[in-house]
Amino acid sequence: MRRTALLASAALLTGLLPLASAGAAAGADEPAPVPVDAFEGEVPFANPPADGIFTWGSDTDDPPQLALTARADAPEGAKVLTGSYDISGYGGFTHDFASGLPAHDWSTHKGIRFWWDGQNNAKKIAFEIKDGGANGEASELWTTSFTDDFTGWKQIEIPFTDFTYRTDYQPVGGIDQVLGLTQMWGYAVTLPVGLKGKFAMDDVELYGKADQSLRASVTTDSAVYPVKKGGTAAVKVSVATTGAAPIDEPVTVAYESAGGTAESGTDYTPVKGEVTFPAGTASGTSRTIQVPTLKDKSAESAETIPLKLTVAGAKAPTETPQVVIDAHGLPYLDPKLPVQKRVADLVSRMSLEEKAGQMTQAERGAVTTQGDIATYDLGSLLSGGGSTPTPNTPEAWAKMIDAFQLRAQATRFQIPLIYGVDAVHGHNNLVGATIMPHNIGIGATRDPQLAQKTGSVTASEVRATGIPWDFAPCLCVTRDERWGRSYESFGEDPALVKSMETIIQGLQGAASGKDLKDDDKVLATAKHFVGDGGTVYGSSTTGSYTIDQGVTKVTRQQLEAIHLSPYQTAVDRGIGSVMPSYSSLDIVGDGQGPVKMHARADMINGVLKDRMGFDGFVISDWAAIDQIPGDYASDVRTSINAGLDMIMVPYAYKDFRTTLIDEVKAGRVSESRVNDAVSRILTQKFKLGLFEKPYADTSGAAQIGSTAHRAVARQAAAESQVLLKNANGVLPLKKSQKVYVAGSNADDLGNQTGGWTLTWQGSSGKHTDGTTILEGMRKASGDVITYSKDASAPTSGYDVGVLVVGETPYAEGVGDVGNGNDLDLTAADKAAVDKVCAAMKCAVLIVSGRPQLIGDRLSAVDSLVASWLPGTEGDGVADVLYGKRPFTGQLPVTWPKSESQLPINVGDTSYDPQFPYGWGLTTLTKVPQGGSATLKGLEIAARIAEKAGSAEAGRALVTKARLLVQQKIGSAITAATAKPFADADHLLLTGDYAAAVAKLTEAYRAG
């Protein structure tokens, strides 16, 4: 989750004269201090790769506010860097040096220092420096901290020897895990959490002379060395120096196998000795220590052999390396046994502490000490939105996860981790991955086979980076488009959501789970159970959210018919995990009032597990148990007793595990409930083949972002486009036409892909590989296009204008209407539409996660397209604009006339939308002709198809009737035509084909 970067500009560091800092003159035998940041304005506020200072944080509220402020008490110059902050997750700022210039050499200095205006808040402030790699965003992070326990200005001096390598922040395994100091890219400051505060900083500089006696360090190539019984472990010991200079004095490393759970002489041959690196040895030189193990015939759990290293003349490794003799001969390790027997055997051997660890999931960024994976027997890690390795490449993902899995091999039973990620529209955290349309667009395709293909592509790309678990699909039924998660839903009709659940087979393969071990399948997650799409506007109590995480108030019949039914389908399809919703459920008449879903045993244990027969495991949402009323112990026991099997506690994994153990020992959580939870988790780990192959299988990595994968995304983008209006046949465009393109979303890949892309909230601009809609149009047209984002270019002489407008990215409650958002186009987009549509025939494409209000401009617009959030393949949008593919998409949600109509959904008694659910014109060359008699014939044929069980024929007949009716209605949509039209699409999805045609006939007659 961390967005960190670093330091001062090369121009600054090389251009400024090396002056002594305020407070310390350089000694005659040491170099003068070198300025890094004076904060006089010489370094701008600018994001990488430009040289500059920038802020970051876990969400939009967490980055601090920075300014260069004139202060009479400035320790150096006239200005200082000032800032204010109020951080709930994490936040801070960075100075990255320009990546286009050479990195900086700090190796001749002792350390870095700066002035800090103390607030005496007793908070620790992390300070990081960036070493090696291609640039500040692809470097090692080395960290330390100081405590703000003083008032007023104080110079903080930090020797480079105080910095430690950040194992949680990649490049995985480091570039070399040695603070070389010859290629430095900047610094970063992480500010305190949970405190509304301010700060001031001045005069960052390098000081002192490097202490040659402290420059050498000894490292090992790993912290864990698994070896089969009877094999020999090879521990590589290296010596390295800052600045990469040869060592000045000898370095000796005495080693001895001592302690651990393995028995000397029985399990291994003890080793003891010493290796010496003579003076003059080159930095990076290695020696190998061999630790032989002994064969025996007994079945055993894994045993550890710590190799104690005593170093003279250099810094010792931060961890004692451990040789691990692999577990062997135990029934749970036998892949020929049924999974159920393997699970039962393993659970019978585990301690309560080990079981509690399996029920714990931590965010990768929180595990700053990777040894915690074994210490706390962690069962799972995840990457939240934007929590990525550096560099963000498939190789780095695989290496990172392999490094975490290696740590799990140091546990008694070597239970592999299950790593999870929110790949909600492709592997959306990975740069270069194939990004699909969001679910709202997939619902618009009405194409279950295509939905399955998108799932297959996503699974292939996710598993190729070492990740076996995807927190998708979202089976929410969106009922109010003011909800910031609307685009995560396939639509407002549970029948539509159920029809798109073919994506589960794309992700997991066969419902039996037999394909989960394959290198192109992942465990899927049905979320968010249950009713998250039905929360009442204004009911949220989470921060400034208005609807997300609020209360769903329904009758039991509404709950069953709308929100629960997609989950039975998911269970029948073999879904492996389910995630409850943050929201509360209030069932009218049950006497409970609103109850947080994470606490509803009646729904999780009673309905999902017992009634529906769900046999996978239930994973909580991000820190969601914290929202259950009561203290932390109450949160833990309530959620576990309600049926949650694994708890996502991103930063509180130690507290959760300890609390769960205490609750079991106190009898407030039963051992049988724990055994059930652990059995469910282990079952999926065995099905995924993780015990046999815990490490990444990257054989499919070459297909990530491949032409074949992008072809699927391109097809999905094309089929998701919904043609709402097409007066005078403006669409499709002709290659011979002169086209004027404008609007905020025509040439913006970030806006086109939306939230949950590279980061949690997403971002505007170019952030991954893909084709914008404008780029796709230029390729499709032969580049006879003029583009003017704000329509400021002259508009005369064009055949047609294309306005691509809509929303900027958001995710979850940050995107709620009323939380700084509405359903109107921006003033700039409105102005562009008005100008272009007044000057020429025009088509307006709305790129958004939900309907936008455009009724006041509809008469001036010739063609209107709901483009949704089409993903990285803008070529797909161009395909339908230029007629390479026909428009076939249908509205997955009702398009309202005004915000006051919300919520408005198919089946409502009062229903008078701008465009009804299911609406979607076509540009097929032949639209069906005919009238009432034709419709009567189609109804008879549909009834015959229904009785014969011919779904394909039934759907084709209803589609023919729908297109015929749409042609008659045109843009004259009324309440009398809209309601039966929408009802018809629902009936089609439920397989009631004759009734669907009858409803369409009713709409035809009303029109």
Salt bridges, closest charged atoms under 4 A:
ASP37 OD2 - HIS95 ND1 2.83
ASP51 OD1 - HIS95 NE2 2.96
ASP73 OD1 - ARG71 NE 2.85
ASP96 OD1 - LYS130 NZ 3.46
ASP117 OD2 - ARG71 NH2 3.00
GLU128 OE1 - ARG2 NH2 3.72
GLU128 OE2 - ARG166 NH1 2.64
GLU137 OE1 - ARG3 NH1 2.58
GLU137 OE2 - LYS130 NZ 2.77
GLU157 OE2 - ARG113 NH1 2.73
ASP168 OD2 - ARG166 NH2 2.63
GLU205 OE2 - ARG113 NE 2.73
ASP267 OD1 - LYS229 NZ 2.73
ASP296 OD2 - LYS229 NZ 3.35
ASP296 OD1 - HIS328 NE2 3.89
GLU300 OE1 - LYS229 NZ 3.64
GLU300 OE1 - HIS328 NE2 3.47
GLU319 OE2 - ARG407 NH2 2.75
ASP345 OD1 - ARG349 NH2 3.02
GLU353 OE2 - LYS665 NZ 3.78
GLU354 OE1 - ARG412 NH2 2.80
ASP372 OD2 - LYS654 NZ 3.64
ASP377 OD2 - ARG657 NH2 3.30
ASP422 OD1 - LYS527 NZ 3.07
GLU461 OE2 - HIS709 ND1 2.74
ASP480 OD2 - ARG482 NH2 2.69
GLU488 OE2 - ARG485 NE 2.75
ASP493 OD2 - HIS986 ND1 2.88
ASP515 OD1 - LYS514 NZ 3.15
ASP520 OD1 - LYS521 NZ 3.78
ASP532 OD2 - HIS528 ND1 2.91
GLU560 OE2 - ARG611 NH1 2.92
ASP590 OD2 - ARG600 NH2 3.20
ASP602 OD2 - ARG600 NH2 2.77
ASP621 OD2 - HIS528 NE2 3.75
ASP645 OD1 - LYS609 NZ 2.97
ASP645 OD1 - ARG673 NH2 2.53
GLU663 OE1 - ARG637 NH1 3.02
GLU663 OE1 - ARG668 NE 2.92
ASP676 OD2 - ARG673 NH2 2.81
ASP676 OD1 - ARG680 NE 3.20
GLU692 OE2 - ARG342 NH2 2.59
ASP697 OD2 - LYS693 NZ 3.31
ASP783 OD1 - ARG778 NE 3.36
GLU807 OE2 - ARG850 NE 2.96
GLU812 OE1 - ARG485 NH1 3.44
ASP834 OD1 - ARG857 NE 2.77
ASP856 OD2 - ARG857 NH1 3.11
GLU873 OE2 - ARG710 NH1 2.64
ASP875 OD2 - ARG714 NH1 3.90
ASP875 OD2 - LYS779 NZ 2.94
ASP879 OD2 - ARG714 NE 2.76
ASP912 OD1 - LYS897 NZ 3.24
GLU939 OE2 - ARG943 NH2 3.30
ASP983 OD2 - LYS979 NZ 3.75
ASP985 OD2 - ARG446 NH2 2.64
GLU1002 OE1 - LYS999 NZ 3.71
